[in-house]
């Protein structure tokens, strides 16, 4: 599982704690996000630039629930960002 896959899973799971299964439904609407298994939390970030896919995921939650949702995403991703170079960090998580 890539770092971007791990970031996506963590974001989705944190959102799930707040909004329940709707978090997985919304993630499934993101182009480039392939939900493998919601029970085990398996996703694959594919189809292009993984930074943009993460940005789209954050934006999907932000559209529904606003700034608080964006902050949850940032906090969820924080432990993984240390393994990325500054250029690799998605804009929405800076």
Backbone bond lengths (Angstrom), bond angles and torsions (degrees), N, CA, C in turn:
res aa  C-N    CA-C-N  psi(-1)  N-CA   C-N-CA  omega(-1)  CA-C   N-CA-C  phi
1 X - - - 1.450 - - 1.523 108.17 -
2 X 1.325 115.67 126.72 1.462 120.12 -179.14 1.536 110.60 -72.96
3 X 1.314 115.15 166.62 1.462 120.02 177.06 1.526 110.42 -60.45
4 X 1.317 117.00 -38.41 1.463 120.12 -179.81 1.529 111.04 -68.43
5 X 1.336 117.05 -35.46 1.470 120.50 174.56 1.530 109.64 -62.57
6 X 1.319 116.29 -43.36 1.469 121.29 -179.80 1.529 110.97 -64.42
7 X 1.324 116.51 -41.34 1.472 120.48 177.89 1.527 109.62 -61.33
8 X 1.324 116.06 -46.48 1.468 119.92 -179.17 1.525 111.21 -60.38
9 X 1.325 117.15 -46.29 1.471 120.82 -179.63 1.520 110.66 -60.92
10 X 1.313 117.27 -45.16 1.461 121.02 -178.90 1.528 111.06 -63.16
11 X 1.324 116.57 -42.67 1.466 120.34 178.37 1.528 110.10 -61.53
12 X 1.322 116.38 -47.92 1.464 120.37 -178.47 1.527 110.64 -61.70
13 X 1.325 116.99 -44.57 1.465 120.04 -178.83 1.526 112.09 -65.07
14 X 1.321 117.29 -36.99 1.464 119.84 177.43 1.527 110.45 -68.09
15 X 1.317 116.43 -39.84 1.466 119.71 176.55 1.530 110.23 -65.84
16 X 1.328 115.94 -35.99 1.466 120.68 179.35 1.529 111.35 -61.80
17 X 1.316 117.07 -34.47 1.471 120.53 177.60 1.522 111.23 -62.00
18 X 1.315 116.36 -27.46 1.462 121.83 -177.13 1.532 111.87 -93.71
19 X 1.326 116.18 -46.67 1.471 119.60 -172.01 1.526 113.92 -114.00
20 X 1.320 117.04 1.00 1.460 120.05 177.10 1.523 112.74 75.20
21 X 1.350 116.45 -151.97 1.464 121.47 -175.41 1.527 114.54 -60.40
22 X 1.315 117.11 -18.21 1.460 120.58 176.91 1.534 111.06 -57.80
23 X 1.318 116.97 -28.72 1.466 120.87 178.89 1.529 111.04 -59.08
24 X 1.323 116.80 -41.69 1.466 121.21 179.43 1.520 110.79 -71.24
25 X 1.313 117.41 -37.90 1.460 120.84 178.91 1.528 110.48 -62.90
26 X 1.316 115.51 -43.93 1.466 119.74 179.90 1.527 111.00 -66.77
27 X 1.319 117.58 -39.22 1.471 120.65 178.20 1.524 110.61 -63.29
28 X 1.318 116.05 -35.06 1.453 120.29 178.99 1.524 113.85 -65.84
29 X 1.320 117.39 -18.08 1.467 122.13 178.73 1.524 112.74 -83.04
30 X 1.319 116.50 -10.31 1.463 120.83 -175.81 1.527 110.13 -82.12
31 X 1.325 115.46 123.01 1.455 120.98 178.09 1.533 109.20 -64.63
32 X 1.328 116.71 127.26 1.460 121.50 -178.85 1.511 113.37 97.87
33 X 1.330 117.40 -4.39 1.469 122.66 179.08 1.525 107.32 -105.23
34 X 1.315 116.61 117.52 1.460 121.37 179.59 1.522 108.67 -109.92
35 X 1.334 116.40 109.25 1.465 121.31 178.94 1.523 107.48 -82.07
36 X 1.308 116.87 115.51 1.460 121.96 -179.74 1.527 110.39 -85.95
37 X 1.335 115.99 -48.62 1.462 120.53 -176.83 1.525 109.05 -155.97
38 X 1.328 116.62 117.75 1.463 119.50 -178.81 1.522 111.71 -73.84
39 X 1.321 117.72 -29.20 1.468 120.67 -179.19 1.533 111.65 -66.67
40 X 1.322 115.87 -45.15 1.462 119.34 -179.26 1.520 112.13 -89.67
41 X 1.330 116.58 -11.02 1.457 119.89 179.87 1.508 112.69 77.87
42 X 1.320 116.94 35.79 1.464 120.71 -178.84 1.529 110.45 -95.86
43 X 1.320 115.07 120.34 1.459 121.32 174.97 1.516 108.97 -135.16
44 X 1.318 114.97 157.90 1.460 120.78 175.56 1.518 107.31 -130.29
45 X 1.320 115.36 127.10 1.462 121.58 174.62 1.519 105.34 -90.47
46 X 1.338 115.48 117.79 1.461 119.41 -174.68 1.526 110.20 -143.19
47 X 1.309 115.88 -175.07 1.463 122.40 175.98 1.525 113.07 62.43
48 X 1.291 116.42 66.34 1.450 119.51 174.10 1.512 114.02 110.45
49 X 1.302 114.79 -154.64 1.451 122.75 -176.25 1.531 110.27 -73.07
50 X 1.330 118.15 115.91 1.463 119.64 -178.17 1.527 113.62 -62.28
51 X 1.345 117.09 -28.00 1.468 119.64 176.58 1.517 110.71 -61.82
52 X 1.322 116.33 -41.51 1.469 120.48 -179.58 1.521 111.60 -68.21
53 X 1.331 117.03 -35.59 1.466 120.43 177.93 1.525 109.81 -64.29
54 X 1.331 116.93 -43.10 1.470 120.53 177.94 1.530 109.51 -64.14
55 X 1.323 117.05 -41.85 1.470 120.22 177.40 1.527 110.75 -59.43
56 X 1.322 116.95 -40.89 1.470 120.97 178.51 1.529 111.15 -65.71
57 X 1.323 116.49 -38.25 1.469 120.51 178.79 1.527 110.28 -63.56
58 X 1.318 116.26 -47.26 1.465 120.90 178.54 1.533 109.86 -61.46
59 X 1.325 116.74 -42.76 1.467 120.93 -179.84 1.527 111.49 -64.48
60 X 1.328 116.98 -34.91 1.464 120.59 179.10 1.526 110.39 -61.19
61 X 1.322 116.77 -45.86 1.465 120.30 178.18 1.529 111.06 -70.31
62 X 1.319 116.48 -36.98 1.462 121.08 -179.56 1.535 110.87 -62.94
63 X 1.314 117.10 -39.58 1.471 120.98 179.22 1.530 110.98 -62.06
64 X 1.311 116.05 -37.00 1.464 119.90 -177.18 1.521 113.34 -81.33
65 X 1.328 116.29 -41.96 1.463 119.92 -168.23 1.517 115.27 -125.50
66 X 1.321 117.19 1.96 1.450 120.09 172.74 1.517 116.34 80.62
67 X 1.321 113.01 -163.65 1.466 121.75 -172.23 1.521 113.42 -59.73
68 X 1.307 117.69 -35.97 1.473 119.81 179.79 1.527 110.27 -59.38
69 X 1.306 115.97 -37.65 1.460 121.09 178.28 1.528 111.03 -64.26
70 X 1.318 116.06 -40.90 1.473 120.77 177.98 1.527 110.65 -61.89
71 X 1.326 116.99 -40.94 1.467 120.57 179.27 1.526 111.36 -65.74
72 X 1.312 117.48 -37.15 1.466 121.07 176.19 1.527 109.28 -61.47
73 X 1.316 116.66 -41.53 1.462 120.87 178.57 1.525 111.52 -62.47
74 X 1.319 116.67 -44.33 1.470 120.65 179.64 1.518 111.51 -62.10
75 X 1.321 116.23 -44.52 1.469 120.34 179.75 1.527 111.14 -65.19
76 X 1.316 116.99 -39.52 1.459 121.31 -179.96 1.524 111.27 -64.30
77 X 1.314 117.19 -39.04 1.460 121.84 -176.12 1.523 113.98 -83.31
78 X 1.311 117.59 -18.33 1.472 121.98 -172.85 1.533 114.81 -48.56
79 X 1.339 120.15 -45.91 1.469 119.03 -178.35 1.531 113.91 -62.47
80 X 1.316 117.74 -25.62 1.462 121.53 -177.43 1.518 112.56 -87.67
81 X 1.317 117.22 -20.98 1.458 120.90 -174.76 1.519 112.46 -68.20
82 X 1.308 117.65 -23.37 1.466 120.49 179.56 1.521 111.99 -68.28
83 X 1.344 117.32 -19.21 1.462 120.23 179.47 1.526 112.19 -88.30
84 X 1.335 116.63 -4.81 1.462 121.21 -179.68 1.520 110.79 -104.58
85 X 1.332 115.59 152.05 1.458 119.05 172.33 1.529 107.51 -75.31
86 X 1.326 117.71 159.53 1.459 119.41 177.88 1.530 113.27 -53.40
87 X 1.305 117.85 -35.19 1.465 122.13 -179.82 1.527 111.89 -69.74
88 X 1.323 117.15 -25.52 1.464 121.48 -178.30 1.536 113.32 -84.82
89 X 1.331 117.24 -16.90 1.462 120.57 -176.96 1.521 110.03 -70.33
90 X 1.330 117.93 124.21 1.464 120.17 177.88 1.531 111.20 -58.34
91 X 1.316 116.33 142.44 1.464 122.14 -176.99 1.531 111.80 -55.39
92 X 1.319 116.83 -39.80 1.467 121.07 -175.62 1.525 112.63 -68.15
93 X 1.332 117.76 -14.33 1.464 120.88 -178.03 1.534 112.86 -104.98
94 X 1.319 116.58 4.13 1.474 120.34 -179.89 1.508 110.40 -81.54
